[in-house]
């Protein structure tokens, strides 16, 4: 297909070809192209007001790469697309149906769904969410099962009591007395306030996080997840200064809230099945888990002065999800550096992180708080 830009089609060596020649060549040789790519190329030709096509745009399409300007041209020409929707195609294999399902679950535009369907190769696979889930489950289950057995045999208490001094005595969870140990602002995600807490987070990470990573890639999804985790622990250190933190709810809520907000903002374009029911179930599960966390925080501790874990990490994750997360999920395959809102929300997030760092350094001593004893 490089013959499109041979001297006879581009005599002045400008790197452009007229849309008339381009369209006639597509009609003559279009059978050699994937039908979805042919459709996008025709849309590009129809939407170009300058009467010429850039060679680099053509290369971007054929190599499954898109520049920001190329995507904008495609979106302008999207109204000209008239072939059948991806959902109506038949004879697909199981893996193809899975990829199509993921496309409809996460992307609001048909042109994006077709692009994703054509270009996704499962290489690399969604390794981040799977890895973080396995590590969380392994560490949390080992510790919690061991502590459960200890309570039952030694203390005659077959319960998972997260405020027990022995539970708090580990190097992973965030504790206000040990806030100088910076790794705890991240590693608290590997401890959970019970099997049900761990189970819900694992389910949400797999059901929501894995499809999002398949579409948006590990770099973007891991950024949203880690930003939610850090915002969660910092929110606790600012707004609930006496409490420890456990669980991956900050990262999970960042992903889920970003996904739900993206569905709401693109409601008419989202074609996922039972989207209203799925949103209701997700909101009910999140509300139940959040309500449980609030109840646990204010429930009298069985081992005073050891406090229960805070629920503020959930809210920190939600705030990251509906700001940074929404921008990332709305701009499939676009350069975030070109998005004004991206810079605004990123600046707000950085300002909050810097404020929280200085708060942790100075506020605790200035306020003269009576913190729980170190574990």
C-alpha positions as CSV (number, residue, x, y, z in Angstrom):
1,X,0.0,0.0,0.0
2,X,3.0,2.3,0.0
3,X,2.3,2.7,-3.8
4,X,-0.4,5.3,-2.7
5,X,2.4,7.8,-2.3
6,X,4.6,7.0,-5.3
7,X,5.7,10.0,-7.4
8,X,2.8,9.7,-9.8
9,X,0.3,10.3,-6.9
10,X,2.5,12.8,-5.0
11,X,4.5,14.5,-7.8
12,X,5.7,17.4,-5.5
13,X,6.8,15.0,-2.8
14,X,4.7,16.8,-0.2
15,X,3.6,13.7,1.8
16,X,0.0,14.2,0.8
17,X,-2.4,12.7,-1.7
18,X,-5.6,14.2,-3.0
19,X,-8.8,12.8,-1.5
20,X,-10.2,12.1,-4.9
21,X,-7.2,9.9,-5.9
22,X,-7.2,8.4,-2.4
23,X,-10.9,7.4,-2.6
24,X,-10.6,6.0,-6.1
25,X,-7.6,3.8,-5.0
26,X,-9.5,2.6,-1.9
27,X,-12.5,1.6,-4.1
28,X,-10.1,-0.2,-6.5
29,X,-8.0,-2.0,-3.9
30,X,-10.2,-2.0,-0.8
31,X,-10.7,-5.7,-0.9
32,X,-7.1,-6.1,0.3
33,X,-7.9,-4.3,3.6
34,X,-9.7,-5.3,6.7
35,X,-13.3,-4.0,6.3
36,X,-13.1,-2.0,9.5
37,X,-9.9,-0.2,8.5
38,X,-11.3,0.4,5.1
39,X,-14.4,2.0,6.7
40,X,-12.2,4.3,8.9
41,X,-10.1,5.3,5.9
42,X,-13.2,6.2,3.9
43,X,-14.4,8.2,6.9
44,X,-11.0,10.0,7.0
45,X,-11.3,10.9,3.3
46,X,-14.9,12.1,3.7
47,X,-14.1,14.2,6.7
48,X,-11.1,16.0,5.3
49,X,-11.9,19.6,4.3
50,X,-8.5,20.4,2.8
51,X,-8.9,17.9,0.0
52,X,-5.8,15.9,0.8
53,X,-4.7,13.0,3.0
54,X,-1.5,12.9,5.0
55,X,0.8,9.9,4.5
56,X,1.6,9.8,8.2
57,X,-2.1,9.4,9.0
58,X,-2.3,6.5,6.6
59,X,0.8,4.9,8.3
60,X,-0.8,5.5,11.7
61,X,-3.9,3.6,10.7
62,X,-2.1,0.7,9.1
63,X,0.2,0.3,12.1
64,X,-2.6,0.6,14.6
65,X,-1.4,3.9,15.9
66,X,-3.3,7.2,16.1
67,X,-2.2,10.7,16.6
68,X,-4.6,13.2,18.2
69,X,-5.2,15.0,15.0
70,X,-5.9,11.8,13.2
71,X,-8.5,10.7,15.8
72,X,-10.2,14.1,15.6
73,X,-10.6,13.7,11.8
74,X,-12.0,10.2,12.3
75,X,-14.5,11.4,14.9
76,X,-15.6,14.2,12.5
77,X,-16.2,11.7,9.8
78,X,-17.9,9.2,12.1
79,X,-21.4,10.4,11.0
80,X,-20.6,9.1,7.5
81,X,-20.1,5.5,8.6
82,X,-23.0,3.4,7.5
83,X,-21.9,-0.2,7.7
84,X,-23.4,-2.5,10.3
85,X,-22.4,-2.3,13.9
86,X,-19.8,-4.6,15.4
87,X,-22.5,-6.1,17.6
88,X,-24.4,-7.4,14.5
89,X,-21.4,-9.4,13.1
90,X,-21.8,-13.2,13.2
91,X,-19.5,-16.2,13.0
92,X,-17.1,-14.9,15.7
93,X,-15.0,-17.2,17.8
94,X,-15.2,-17.3,21.6
95,X,-12.2,-15.0,22.0
96,X,-13.5,-12.6,19.4
97,X,-16.9,-12.4,21.2
98,X,-15.0,-11.8,24.5
99,X,-13.1,-8.9,22.9
100,X,-16.3,-7.5,21.4
101,X,-18.0,-7.8,24.8
102,X,-15.2,-5.9,26.5
103,X,-15.4,-3.2,23.8
104,X,-19.1,-2.7,24.4
105,X,-18.6,-2.7,28.2
106,X,-16.1,0.1,28.2
107,X,-16.2,2.2,25.1
108,X,-19.0,4.6,24.1
109,X,-18.2,5.1,20.4
110,X,-18.7,2.6,17.6
111,X,-15.6,3.7,15.8
112,X,-13.5,3.1,19.0
113,X,-15.1,-0.3,19.5
114,X,-14.2,-1.4,16.0
115,X,-10.7,0.0,16.3
116,X,-10.1,-1.8,19.6
117,X,-11.6,-5.0,18.2
118,X,-9.3,-4.9,15.2
119,X,-6.1,-4.0,17.0
120,X,-6.3,-5.9,20.3
121,X,-3.9,-8.8,20.4
122,X,-3.9,-9.7,24.2
123,X,-0.1,-8.9,24.1
124,X,0.6,-7.9,26.8
125,X,-2.3,-9.4,28.8
126,X,-4.0,-7.5,31.6
127,X,-1.2,-8.4,33.9
128,X,-1.4,-5.5,36.4
129,X,-4.8,-6.1,37.8
130,X,-4.4,-9.9,37.9
131,X,-1.0,-9.6,39.6
132,X,-2.1,-7.1,42.2
133,X,-5.2,-9.1,43.0
134,X,-3.2,-12.4,43.4
135,X,-0.7,-10.7,45.7
136,X,-3.4,-9.0,47.8
137,X,-5.4,-12.2,48.1
138,X,-2.3,-14.3,49.0
139,X,-0.9,-12.0,51.7
140,X,-4.3,-11.0,53.1
141,X,-5.6,-14.6,53.3
142,X,-2.4,-16.0,54.8
143,X,-2.3,-13.4,57.5
144,X,-6.0,-13.3,58.2
145,X,-6.4,-17.1,58.3
146,X,-3.5,-17.4,60.6
147,X,-4.9,-14.7,62.9
148,X,-8.4,-16.3,62.7
149,X,-7.0,-19.6,63.9
150,X,-5.0,-17.8,66.7
151,X,-8.1,-16.0,67.9
152,X,-10.1,-19.3,67.9
153,X,-7.5,-21.5,69.6
154,X,-5.7,-19.1,72.0
155,X,-8.2,-16.3,72.6
156,X,-11.3,-18.4,72.2
157,X,-12.6,-15.8,69.7
158,X,-13.3,-17.1,66.2
159,X,-13.6,-13.6,64.7
160,X,-11.5,-11.4,62.5
161,X,-10.9,-8.5,64.9
162,X,-9.0,-5.9,62.9
163,X,-8.4,-3.7,66.0
164,X,-6.6,-6.4,67.9
165,X,-3.1,-5.3,68.8
166,X,-1.6,-8.4,67.1
167,X,-3.4,-7.5,63.8
168,X,-2.0,-4.0,63.8
169,X,1.5,-5.3,64.5
170,X,2.8,-5.7,60.9
171,X,4.9,-3.7,58.5
172,X,2.2,-3.3,55.8
173,X,-0.8,-1.3,57.1
174,X,-0.9,2.4,57.6
175,X,-0.8,3.5,61.3
176,X,-0.7,7.2,62.3
177,X,2.1,6.6,64.8
178,X,4.2,5.1,62.0
179,X,3.3,7.5,59.2
180,X,7.0,8.4,58.7
181,X,7.5,4.9,57.2
182,X,6.4,6.1,53.7
183,X,5.9,2.6,52.2
184,X,2.8,2.1,54.4
185,X,0.9,4.7,52.3
186,X,0.9,2.0,49.6
187,X,1.4,-1.4,51.2
188,X,-1.8,-1.1,53.4
189,X,-3.7,-2.4,50.4
190,X,-2.3,-5.9,51.2
191,X,-4.2,-6.1,54.5
192,X,-8.0,-6.3,54.8
193,X,-10.6,-5.9,57.5
194,X,-11.9,-9.5,57.1
195,X,-12.6,-12.1,54.5
196,X,-15.7,-10.3,53.2
197,X,-13.7,-7.1,52.7
198,X,-11.0,-8.9,50.8
199,X,-13.6,-10.8,48.7
200,X,-15.5,-7.8,47.6
201,X,-12.4,-5.9,46.6
202,X,-11.0,-8.9,44.7
203,X,-14.3,-9.3,42.8
204,X,-14.5,-5.6,41.8
205,X,-10.9,-5.6,40.7
206,X,-11.4,-8.6,38.4
207,X,-14.8,-7.6,37.1
208,X,-14.1,-4.0,36.5
209,X,-10.3,-3.6,36.5
210,X,-9.4,-6.4,34.1
211,X,-11.7,-5.2,31.2
212,X,-10.5,-1.6,31.7
213,X,-6.9,-2.7,31.5
214,X,-7.6,-4.7,28.4
215,X,-8.8,-1.6,26.7
216,X,-6.8,1.2,28.2
217,X,-3.6,-0.6,29.0
218,X,-1.6,-1.3,32.2
219,X,0.1,2.1,32.3
220,X,-3.2,4.1,32.5
221,X,-5.1,1.7,34.8
222,X,-2.2,1.3,37.2
223,X,-1.8,5.0,37.3
224,X,-5.5,5.5,38.3
225,X,-5.3,2.6,40.8
226,X,-2.1,3.7,42.5
227,X,-3.3,7.4,42.5
228,X,-6.4,6.2,44.3
229,X,-4.4,4.2,46.8
230,X,-2.1,7.1,47.7
231,X,-5.1,9.5,47.8
232,X,-6.9,7.1,50.2
233,X,-4.1,6.9,52.8
234,X,-3.4,10.6,52.6
235,X,-7.0,11.5,53.0
236,X,-7.1,9.4,56.2
237,X,-3.9,11.1,57.4
238,X,-5.6,14.5,56.9
239,X,-9.3,13.9,57.8
240,X,-9.2,10.9,60.2
241,X,-5.8,11.4,61.9
242,X,-6.1,8.8,64.7
243,X,-7.1,5.8,62.5
244,X,-5.1,3.2,60.7
245,X,-6.0,2.1,57.2
246,X,-6.3,-1.4,55.6
247,X,-7.6,-2.7,52.3
248,X,-7.4,-1.8,48.6
249,X,-10.6,0.1,48.5
250,X,-8.9,3.4,47.6
251,X,-7.6,1.9,44.3
252,X,-10.7,-0.2,43.6
253,X,-13.1,2.7,44.2
254,X,-11.0,4.9,41.9
255,X,-11.4,2.4,39.0
256,X,-15.1,1.6,39.7
257,X,-16.1,5.3,40.1
258,X,-14.3,6.3,37.0
259,X,-16.0,3.5,35.0
260,X,-19.4,4.3,36.4
261,X,-19.0,8.0,35.8
262,X,-17.9,7.3,32.2
263,X,-21.0,5.3,31.6
264,X,-23.2,8.0,33.0
265,X,-21.5,10.7,30.9
266,X,-21.8,8.7,27.8
267,X,-25.1,7.0,28.6
268,X,-26.6,7.1,25.1
269,X,-23.5,5.7,23.5
270,X,-22.8,2.9,25.9
271,X,-24.3,-0.3,24.5
272,X,-23.4,-2.7,27.3
273,X,-26.1,-5.1,28.3
274,X,-28.2,-4.4,31.4
275,X,-26.2,-1.2,32.1
276,X,-28.8,0.1,34.5
277,X,-29.0,-3.1,36.4
278,X,-25.2,-3.4,36.5
279,X,-24.8,0.1,37.7
280,X,-27.4,-0.5,40.4
281,X,-25.7,-3.7,41.6
282,X,-22.2,-2.0,41.6
283,X,-23.6,1.0,43.6
284,X,-25.4,-1.3,46.1
285,X,-22.2,-3.3,46.7
286,X,-20.1,-0.2,47.1
287,X,-22.6,1.4,49.4
288,X,-22.9,-1.7,51.5
289,X,-19.1,-2.0,51.8
290,X,-18.7,1.7,52.5
291,X,-21.5,1.6,55.1
292,X,-19.8,-1.4,56.8
293,X,-16.6,0.6,56.9
294,X,-18.3,3.6,58.5
295,X,-20.0,1.4,61.1
296,X,-16.8,-0.4,61.9
297,X,-14.9,2.9,62.3
298,X,-17.3,4.2,64.9
299,X,-18.1,0.9,66.6
300,X,-16.5,0.7,70.1
301,X,-13.2,-1.2,69.9
302,X,-12.9,-4.4,71.8
303,X,-9.3,-3.6,72.5
304,X,-9.1,0.1,73.4
305,X,-7.2,2.3,72.7
306,X,-6.6,0.4,69.4
307,X,-8.9,2.1,66.8
308,X,-10.8,0.5,64.0
309,X,-9.7,1.3,60.4
310,X,-10.8,4.5,58.7
311,X,-13.3,4.7,55.8
312,X,-11.8,7.9,54.3
313,X,-9.7,5.9,51.9
314,X,-12.9,5.0,50.0
315,X,-13.7,8.7,49.5
316,X,-10.2,9.5,48.4
317,X,-10.4,6.8,45.8
318,X,-13.8,8.1,44.5
319,X,-12.4,11.6,44.1
320,X,-9.5,10.3,42.0
321,X,-11.9,8.2,39.9
322,X,-14.3,11.0,39.0
323,X,-11.4,13.4,38.2
324,X,-8.2,11.8,36.8
325,X,-9.9,8.5,36.1
326,X,-12.8,9.9,34.0
327,X,-10.3,11.9,31.8
328,X,-8.2,8.8,31.2
329,X,-11.2,6.6,30.4
330,X,-12.9,9.2,28.1
331,X,-9.8,9.6,25.9
332,X,-9.2,6.2,24.5
333,X,-6.0,6.2,22.5
334,X,-5.5,9.9,22.8
335,X,-2.5,11.7,24.2
336,X,-3.5,12.9,27.7
337,X,-0.9,15.7,27.4
338,X,-3.2,17.4,24.9
339,X,-6.2,17.5,27.3
340,X,-6.7,20.7,29.3
341,X,-8.8,19.0,32.0
342,X,-6.1,16.4,32.4
343,X,-3.6,19.1,33.4
344,X,-6.1,20.8,35.7
345,X,-7.0,17.6,37.6
346,X,-3.4,16.4,37.7
347,X,-2.4,19.8,39.2
348,X,-5.1,19.5,41.8
349,X,-4.0,16.0,42.7
350,X,-0.3,17.1,43.0
351,X,-1.3,20.0,45.2
352,X,-3.3,17.8,47.5
353,X,-0.4,15.3,47.8
354,X,2.0,18.1,48.6
355,X,-0.5,19.6,51.1
356,X,-1.0,16.2,52.8
357,X,2.8,15.6,53.0
358,X,3.3,18.9,54.8
359,X,0.2,18.2,56.9
360,X,1.8,14.9,58.1
361,X,5.0,16.6,58.9
362,X,3.7,19.6,60.9
363,X,0.0,19.2,61.8
364,X,0.2,16.3,64.2
365,X,2.6,18.0,66.5
366,X,1.0,21.5,66.2
367,X,-2.5,20.0,67.0
368,X,-1.0,18.0,69.9
369,X,-3.3,15.0,69.1
370,X,-3.5,12.0,71.4
371,X,-2.7,9.2,69.0
372,X,-3.2,5.5,69.7
373,X,-0.1,3.7,70.9
374,X,2.1,2.2,68.2
375,X,1.4,-1.5,67.5
